[in-house]
């Protein structure tokens, strides 16, 4: 039987890349923006097993230390944090890749969501991440971001590439964070391609308004990366606004 090839990075230009995941990794998209001094990882995967695969893939593109952003408080987007925290904590000098730890960023409301509902999400990864599901074994603790974004956007200089972390209000969750890179917007599950939008923790009317706004941001961000599925554009966001509006 032919083996399914491992997902490969897609180069989006301007230093941005996206790594699609397999079905047992929830098809979640992992983003990477590479500067000259640091690289920024968008979402950390479903647990330590997935995170190890992600790091191996990252290291095919860059040896730089990582900053991690979690786009929201759902398991497929932050359960890999402990693995990246452990990687970043390796002492400097043992390996040039580790120079003083990994920073974790998220929307303040997302961090609250991880704290309140993180443990109850472990059952979701019972199949592909048994250690994470049980909460036993290395890198299975919930690591919550300590660097918070609230109303004000935060600009991070990765060296030659500046990314902006910002909130557009409530939508897919109450703590959605956007990651704007040159020409590319990583939108988390505010955008979803190839599957219907997920309303579990959503605020549909506000979400539709956010999507309409994204629909007008195509000049700044010709490429928009959904949390799941293929990269899309502003016109896709505008169409998705209608779908979400119908549920409001
Ligand atoms: Zn997701």
Boltz pocket constraint, residues with backbone or C-beta under 6 A from the ligand:
constraints:
  - pocket:
      binder: B
      contacts: [[A, 28], [A, 74], [A, 76], [A, 77], [A, 189], [A, 227], [A, 228]]
      max_distance: 6.0
